[in-house]
């Protein structure tokens, strides 16, 4: 699975894209989201997960917080994707169809977060 921050990926604005990988990697990403949903204060460095290949500009840390702030970009440190435990739980559920490779045709994608800050998308093949 690959993690990228694309400067002009969505409506000419930045977006975060998780893409590729198979059912095994998606299941592992879901487990990371479940860890974040477990409670406020949990942090997960997505770029350091063993199944993740991160583009040079794509250091991203998931943070479970009492407040939703979306993705907060940083030029000097790793960016943070800050959501409440309930929203991490929601994002985990949105990945369920991709956990079974027979349910996710090539080119499928799903918004994992949008509305606050930049969108975060999972795509099976870097298409959205």
VOBA-1610 file (N, C-alpha, C; in pm, whole numbers, padded with zeros to 5 digits, always signed):
BEGIN
Unk+00086-00118+00000Unk+00000+00000+00000Unk+00090+00124+00000Unk+00045+00227-00070Unk+00121+00350-00081Unk+00043+00465-00020Unk+00116+00556+00044Unk+00059+00676+00104Unk+00119+00797+00034Unk+00033+00885-00015Unk+00079+01007-00082Unk-00002+01127-00034Unk+00061+01243-00037Unk-00010+01370-00025Unk+00002+01433-00163Unk-00112+01455-00228Unk-00113+01505-00365Unk-00155+01652-00360Unk-00065+01744-00400Unk-00091+01887-00384Unk-00217+01937-00456Unk-00247+01882-00571Unk-00364+01928-00648Unk-00454+01811-00685Unk-00477+01722-00591Unk-00548+01598-00620Unk-00699+01607-00621Unk-00755+01702-00548Unk-00901+01708-00538Unk-00947+01852-00554Unk-01024+01878-00657Unk-01075+02012-00684Unk-00963+02116-00677Unk-00849+02080-00736Unk-00731+02166-00744Unk-00672+02200-00607Unk-00706+02120-00508Unk-00650+02137-00374Unk-00585+02007-00329Unk-00516+02011-00215Unk-00444+01892-00168Unk-00537+01783-00116Unk-00487+01662-00122Unk-00559+01546-00067Unk-00457+01443-00022Unk-00501+01356+00067Unk-00422+01241+00111Unk-00479+01119+00041Unk-00390+01036-00012Unk-00433+00916-00084Unk-00359+00794-00031Unk-00435+00698+00018Unk-00385+00564+00045Unk-00426+00482-00077Unk-00334+00409-00139Unk-00377+00333-00257Unk-00300+00202-00269Unk-00366+00109-00340Unk-00306-00020-00367Unk-00313-00113-00248Unk-00229-00213-00254Unk-00234-00316-00152Unk-00352-00408-00179Unk-00356-00515-00110Unk-00466-00610-00124Unk-00547-00617+00004Unk-00626-00722+00013Unk-00712-00739+00129Unk-00632-00745+00259Unk-00515-00804+00255Unk-00432-00815+00376Unk-00388-00678+00426Unk-00344-00592+00334Unk-00300-00458+00373Unk-00417-00372+00418Unk-00530-00384+00352Unk-00647-00306+00393Unk-00692-00351+00533Unk-00688-00479+00558Unk-00724-00530+00692Unk-00628-00474+00797Unk-00500-00464+00763Unk-00402-00406+00856Unk-00427-00257+00877Unk-00464-00185+00772Unk-00498-00043+00787Unk-00622-00026+00874Unk-00720-00114+00855Unk-00840-00111+00940Unk-00801-00131+01087Unk-00706-00220+01113Unk-00662-00243+01252Unk-00599-00116+01309Unk-00524-00042+01228Unk-00466+00084+01274Unk-00577+00184+01306Unk-00680+00191+01222Unk-00793+00281+01248Unk-00867+00238+01375Unk-00882+00106+01396Unk-00949+00058+01518Unk-00870+00098+01643Unk-00737+00093+01633Unk-00653+00136+01746Unk-00679+00283+01777Unk-00692+00366+01674Unk-00721+00508+01693Unk-00861+00529+01748Unk-00954+00443+01713Unk-01091+00453+01763Unk-01103+00411+01909Unk-00999+00348+01963Unk-01006+00295+02100Unk-01008+00404+02206Unk-00958+00523+02173Unk-00963+00629+02274Unk-00876+00747+02241Unk-00909+00859+02301Unk-00835+00984+02282Unk-00691+00967+02328Unk-00599+01025+02251Unk-00457+01021+02286Unk-00377+00919+02208Unk-00444+00828+02138Unk-00374+00727+02059Unk-00317+00793+01934Unk-00195+00753+01897Unk-00128+00805+01777Unk-00076+00686+01696Unk-00089+00693+01565Unk-00038+00590+01475Unk+00036+00660+01361Unk+00162+00626+01342Unk+00240+00680+01230Unk+00214+00591+01108Unk+00125+00633+01022Unk+00089+00552+00905Unk+00210+00525+00816Unk+00297+00624+00801Unk+00413+00610+00713Unk+00512+00505+00765Unk+00504+00469+00893Unk+00594+00369+00951Unk+00534+00229+00959Unk+00409+00212+00918Unk+00349+00080+00923Unk+00425-00013+00827Unk+00444-00139+00865Unk+00530-00228+00785Unk+00480-00254+00643Unk+00355-00238+00618Unk+00300-00265+00485Unk+00288-00138+00400Unk+00330-00024+00453Unk+00309+00105+00388Unk+00438+00155+00323Unk+00425+00202+00199Unk+00531+00275+00132Unk+00485+00419+00123Unk+00560+00510+00183Unk+00519+00650+00184Unk+00602+00731+00087Unk+00535+00813+00008Unk+00606+00908-00078Unk+00685+01003+00012Unk+00790+01068-00043Unk+00875+01154+00041Unk+00800+01263+00118Unk+00691+01313+00065Unk+00617+01421+00132Unk+00501+01369+00215Unk+00496+01239+00240Unk+00373+01181+00294Unk+00386+01126+00435Unk+00467+01188+00520Unk+00466+01147+00659Unk+00333+01186+00721Unk+00259+01088+00772Unk+00126+01117+00825Unk+00104+01038+00953Unk+00066+01110+01059Unk+00037+01048+01188Unk-00112+01064+01216Unk-00179+00953+01242Unk-00318+00957+01285Unk-00322+00989+01433Unk-00412+01078+01473Unk-00425+01119+01613Unk-00571+01110+01653Unk-00597+01043+01763Unk-00732+01037+01818Unk-00746+01150+01920Unk-00843+01236+01894Unk-00854+01361+01969Unk-00999+01385+02012Unk-01022+01472+02110Unk-01159+01506+02145Unk-01226+01592+02037Unk-01146+01649+01945Unk-01200+01737+01841Unk-01156+01689+01702Unk-01245+01701+01605Unk-01210+01673+01465Unk-01143+01795+01406Unk-01024+01776+01351Unk-00955+01885+01281Unk-00914+01845+01141Unk-00936+01720+01104Unk-00896+01676+00971Unk-00745+01666+00960Unk-00694+01680+00836Unk-00550+01672+00812Unk-00489+01810+00833Unk-00388+01814+00917Unk-00314+01937+00943Unk-00175+01916+00883Unk-00148+01986+00773Unk-00021+01971+00704Unk+00089+02046+00776Unk+00208+01991+00769Unk+00326+02056+00827Unk+00441+02042+00729Unk+00516+02148+00711Unk+00633+02143+00624Unk+00759+02101+00699Unk+00758+02111+00831Unk+00879+02082+00908Unk+00872+01950+00984Unk+00752+01901+01011Unk+00738+01774+01082Unk+00635+01689+01009Unk+00604+01575+01062Unk+00502+01490+01002Unk+00365+01555+01014Unk+00286+01546+00909Unk+00150+01597+00913Unk+00066+01508+01002Unk-00046+01561+01049Unk-00134+01485+01138Unk-00275+01482+01081Unk-00339+01366+01096Unk-00480+01349+01060Unk-00551+01331+01193Unk-00627+01433+01236Unk-00681+01438+01372Unk-00832+01422+01369Unk-00879+01312+01428Unk-01022+01282+01433Unk-01061+01233+01572Unk-01190+01240+01603Unk-01240+01181+01727Unk-01243+01029+01712Unk-01247+00956+01823Unk-01259+00811+01814Unk-01378+00765+01728Unk-01490+00836+01738Unk-01608+00797+01658Unk-01580+00808+01509Unk-01506+00912+01467Unk-01475+00927+01324Unk-01371+00827+01279Unk-01278+00789+01367Unk-01184+00681+01331Unk-01261+00551+01311Unk-01360+00526+01396Unk-01443+00407+01382Unk-01518+00410+01249Unk-01570+00526+01212Unk-01640+00541+01085Unk-01547+00513+00967Unk-01426+00570+00970Unk-01330+00548+00862Unk-01294+00400+00850Unk-01280+00333+00963Unk-01251+00188+00959Unk-01363+00114+00890Unk-01487+00147+00920Unk-01601+00080+00858Unk-01609+00103+00708Unk-01563+00220+00663Unk-01566+00249+00519Unk-01470+00162+00439Unk-01371+00102+00507Unk-01276+00015+00439Unk-01321-00131+00431Unk-01428-00166+00499Unk-01472-00306+00504Unk-01485-00369+00366Unk-01549-00304+00268Unk-01562-00369+00136Unk-01428-00401+00069Unk-01323-00327+00104Unk-01193-00350+00042Unk-01114-00461+00112Unk-01166-00511+00223Unk-01100-00620+00295Unk-01121-00753+00225Unk-01219-00760+00138Unk-01245-00880+00059Unk-01220-00841-00086Unk-01110-00888-00141Unk-01070-00845-00275Unk-01176-00872-00380Unk-01266-00967-00355Unk-01370-00995-00454Unk-01476-00885-00457Unk-01481-00800-00352Unk-01581-00693-00346Unk-01530-00560-00401Unk-01401-00550-00435Unk-01344-00421-00472Unk-01278-00429-00610Unk-01353-00398-00714Unk-01294-00401-00848Unk-01184-00296-00863Unk-01092-00321-00954Unk-00984-00226-00981Unk-01041-00089-01014Unk-00981+00014-00960Unk-01029+00149-00985Unk-01132+00198-00884Unk-01167+00116-00787Unk-01262+00157-00684Unk-01194+00250-00585Unk-01272+00343-00531Unk-01217+00430-00427Unk-01326+00465-00328Unk-01282+00516-00212Unk-01373+00553-00105Unk-01315+00673-00030Unk-01397+00776-00009Unk-01356+00885+00079Unk-01355+00831+00221Unk-01244+00848+00291Unk-01235+00809+00431Unk-01263+00927+00523Unk-01244+01046+00468Unk-01272+01167+00544Unk-01283+01283+00446Unk-01384+01366+00465Unk-01397+01488+00388Unk-01483+01585+00468Unk-01471+01711+00435Unk-01552+01811+00503Unk-01471+01903+00590Unk-01381+01849+00671Unk-01292+01930+00753Unk-01153+01914+00694Unk-01098+02021+00642Unk-00966+02011+00581Unk-00970+01935+00450Unk-00857+01881+00413Unk-00848+01812+00284Unk-00907+01673+00291Unk-00954+01621+00177Unk-01008+01486+00178Unk-00899+01380+00192Unk-00939+01266+00246Unk-00854+01148+00255Unk-00928+01037+00182Unk-00859+00973+00088Unk-00921+00873+00001Unk-00840+00745+00005Unk-00910+00631+00001Unk-00844+00502-00027Unk-00885+00462-00169Unk-00790+00419-00248Unk-00817+00374-00385Unk-00746+00242-00410Unk-00810+00154-00484Unk-00747+00025-00514Unk-00631+00040-00612Unk-00636+00144-00699Unk-00533+00153-00802Unk-00496+00297-00840Unk-00490+00383-00743Unk-00451+00524-00762Unk-00542+00595-00863Unk-00667+00561-00861Unk-00768+00628-00944Unk-00878+00678-00852Unk-00927+00798-00880Unk-01036+00854-00800Unk-01116+00949-00884
//
